[in-house]
Amino acid sequence: TEILAMQHYESLTSLLDKDDIRCELLVGSLSKKKKEEIQSDLKAGKIDILVGTHALIQDNVEFNRLGLTITDEQHRFGVKQRTSLSQKGENPDIIVMTATPIPRTLALILYGDLDISIIDELPPGRREIETYAVDKNMKERIYKFIEKQVSFGRQAYIVCPLIEESESMDLNSAKELFQYLRDERLVKLNIGLLHGKMAQKEKDEIMERFNKNDIQVLVSTTVIEVGV
């Protein structure tokens, strides 16, 4: 997603700017002029690290001397897509990253075609996450907990399995819950809605508002899993 690519780009830029290492971001929503400028600088070797979405795989993206490709959330890319990226250089080193390895990746590990590195520790300063499973009797207590957290300047997001109400499945839909929270239960808070049927521009706007704390409680489908 463009959201995740932007986060990686901002992290890398803050780390590497002081060392005069140039990072650029290539995503589909950029203007044609900006894309052409990046492609030209990339081919000329003026860009050291390029972060992007599937836009990096396009035929008109040419690297000067590609030495390393890193595919984050690799299960979201097809085999041919990852191969086409690595073919943009002369046998570059390859890193694939995921928290949810697909069967093919597991097979490659088992048969020795991939070395494996496991990140099993938290980043510095990150507190442990507390996870609870509760039933419907706790719903009101959870809403009060959300109100309390928002009063401290924090945020919450609620993930629903469906976009719209389904007669065949007794599950809260994102739209239904959003309307209930906005109009009845959490009327004093700024509530947002995010789901996969929205246009990309609309999704980006919602995530940007959430990032700025304009939205205090975000109701979403599982589209939120990458980039939150």
Number of C-alpha atoms within 10 A of each C-alpha: 16 21 17 16 18 19 14 16 20 15 11 17 18 10 11 13 11 9 8 9 14 15 18 18 20 22 18 13 11 11 10 9 9 11 17 14 11 18 19 18 16 21 15 13 14 14 18 16 19 16 19 21 18 16 17 22 19 11 10 12 18 20 20 16 15 20 14 13 19 15 17 17 16 19 18 13 13 10 11 10 15 18 13 15 22 20 14 20 17 10 11 15 12 15 15 16 15 13 11 10 14 12 10 11 16 11 13 12 13 11 8 9 10 15 9 11 8 7 8 6 7 9 8 6 6 8 8 7 6 5 6 5 5 9 6 8 8 10 11 11 11 13 14 13 13 19 19 13 14 17 12 8 9 13 19 16 18 15 19 21 13 18 20 14 15 11 7 6 9 8 13 17 20 25 19 15 21 24 17 13 19 16 12 10 15 18 12 11 17 16 21 21 22 24 20 13 10 11 9 13 10 13 20 16 12 18 22 14 15 21 13 10 15 16 20 23 25 23 23 25 20 16 17 18 9 11 14 12
